[in-house]
Structures are given as C-alpha cells and as structure tokens.
C-alpha cells in the first residue's frame, strides 16, 4: 500500500485507514496530523479524538475554540498535507448560514422599502 501520493502528501483514503486508537490521524485545515501519541494527553479526553479519527476534523477543532497554545502544540504532530487541500470548505457551515441569513434579511428590507415607497 502506498501511503503518500507525493512527498508528505496523503489522500483522504489513506487518512481514513488511520482511524484506530493506536493509529490515529486527523486532518485540520488541509494538514494531516498523527495524534496517536497525543491521544492520552488530550485535555478533552481520548473520546474526542476517537470521534474524529481518520477524517477531516477542521469543523470540530474550530468549534471547540482551541487556544493559540493548542494550535502551537498541534505542529508537533504534523506529518504532511492532504492531497487536494482541505475537505471542509474554508467557510464553515455556520458562516455560510449567517451569510445566507444576512442576504435574506437585506432582500426583505429592500422589498419592504420598495413597497412603502410604492404606496405613497
């Protein structure tokens, strides 16, 4: 089995194969991390890492609001990049929902103003 599709570049399929407590890889922002040795030290508990093992954990990592110190610690476990970049779009689902909501609110305001002007 070829691990890498290039120097220090891994496909999502390869990352998915590392989904066990004794062989645990995750992807965050298009970067691949082997956090197997960190699993027992994780302040949020081992289960938090087990739940995202072998997949893109960008959303979960960002939603928790990790400190800058935690982000620095992550560098120690970096092993390469995900082929093709991040699986998760750069904008989170929450950001997209906010944008859609803001657009809808703005559109509704325009409609209301036009109706008020037309009724005068």
C-alpha positions as CSV (number, residue, x, y, z in Angstrom):
1,X,0.0,0.0,0.0
2,X,1.4,3.4,-1.0
3,X,1.0,5.8,1.9
4,X,1.6,9.0,0.1
5,X,0.6,10.4,-3.2
6,X,3.6,12.7,-3.2
7,X,6.2,13.8,-0.7
8,X,4.4,14.2,2.6
9,X,1.0,14.4,0.8
10,X,-1.7,12.0,1.8
11,X,-5.0,11.2,0.2
12,X,-8.2,11.2,2.3
13,X,-8.4,7.5,1.6
14,X,-5.0,7.0,3.3
15,X,-6.1,9.2,6.3
16,X,-9.3,7.1,6.7
17,X,-7.2,4.0,7.2
18,X,-5.6,5.5,10.3
19,X,-8.8,5.6,12.4
20,X,-8.0,3.5,15.4
21,X,-6.8,4.5,18.9
22,X,-3.4,3.0,18.3
23,X,-3.1,4.6,14.8
24,X,-5.0,7.9,14.8
25,X,-4.6,10.5,12.1
26,X,-6.8,13.6,11.6
27,X,-6.9,16.5,9.1
28,X,-7.2,20.1,10.1
29,X,-7.3,22.9,7.5
30,X,-5.8,20.6,4.9
31,X,-2.9,19.4,7.1
32,X,-2.5,15.8,8.2
33,X,-1.6,15.1,11.9
34,X,-0.7,11.8,13.5
35,X,-2.1,12.4,17.0
36,X,-1.8,8.8,18.2
37,X,0.8,9.6,20.9
38,X,-1.2,12.7,22.0
39,X,-4.5,10.8,22.4
40,X,-3.9,10.0,26.1
41,X,-2.8,13.6,26.8
42,X,-5.7,15.3,25.1
43,X,-7.4,17.6,27.7
44,X,-10.8,16.9,26.1
45,X,-10.4,13.2,26.6
46,X,-9.5,10.3,24.4
47,X,-13.0,10.0,23.0
48,X,-12.8,13.5,21.5
49,X,-10.0,12.3,19.2
50,X,-11.5,8.9,18.7
51,X,-14.7,10.5,17.3
52,X,-12.7,12.3,14.5
53,X,-10.1,9.6,13.8
54,X,-9.3,9.2,10.1
55,X,-11.2,12.2,8.9
56,X,-11.2,16.0,8.5
57,X,-11.7,17.4,12.0
58,X,-11.5,21.1,11.0
59,X,-15.0,21.9,12.0
60,X,-14.8,20.2,15.3
61,X,-11.4,21.7,16.1
62,X,-12.6,25.2,15.3
63,X,-15.9,24.9,17.0
64,X,-14.2,24.0,20.3
65,X,-12.3,27.2,20.2
66,X,-8.8,25.9,20.9
67,X,-6.3,28.3,22.3
68,X,-3.2,29.5,20.5
69,X,-1.2,27.2,22.7
70,X,-3.2,24.2,21.5
71,X,-2.7,25.3,17.9
72,X,1.1,25.5,18.5
73,X,1.1,22.0,20.1
74,X,-0.6,20.7,17.0
75,X,2.5,21.5,14.9
76,X,4.4,18.8,16.8
77,X,2.1,16.1,15.2
78,X,2.1,17.4,11.6
79,X,3.1,14.8,9.1
80,X,2.0,16.3,5.8
81,X,-0.7,17.8,3.7
82,X,-4.0,16.5,2.4
83,X,-3.9,15.9,-1.3
84,X,-6.2,18.5,-2.9
85,X,-6.3,20.7,0.2
86,X,-8.9,20.8,2.9
87,X,-12.0,18.6,2.7
88,X,-14.0,21.2,4.5
89,X,-14.6,24.4,2.7
90,X,-12.7,27.4,4.2
91,X,-16.0,28.9,5.3
92,X,-17.7,26.9,8.0
93,X,-21.4,25.8,7.7
94,X,-22.2,28.4,10.4
95,X,-20.5,31.2,8.4
96,X,-22.5,30.2,5.3
97,X,-25.8,30.2,7.3
98,X,-25.0,33.6,8.6
99,X,-24.3,34.9,5.1
100,X,-27.5,33.5,3.8
101,X,-29.4,34.9,6.7
102,X,-27.9,38.3,6.2
103,X,-28.7,38.2,2.4
104,X,-32.3,37.2,3.1
105,X,-32.7,40.0,5.7
106,X,-31.3,42.5,3.3
107,X,-33.5,41.3,0.5
108,X,-36.6,41.5,2.8
109,X,-35.6,45.1,3.8
110,X,-35.4,46.1,0.1
111,X,-38.8,44.6,-0.6
112,X,-40.4,46.4,2.3
113,X,-38.8,49.8,1.4
114,X,-39.9,49.4,-2.2
115,X,-43.5,48.7,-1.1
116,X,-43.5,51.6,1.3
117,X,-42.3,53.9,-1.5
118,X,-44.8,52.5,-4.0
119,X,-47.7,53.0,-1.6
120,X,-47.1,56.8,-1.2
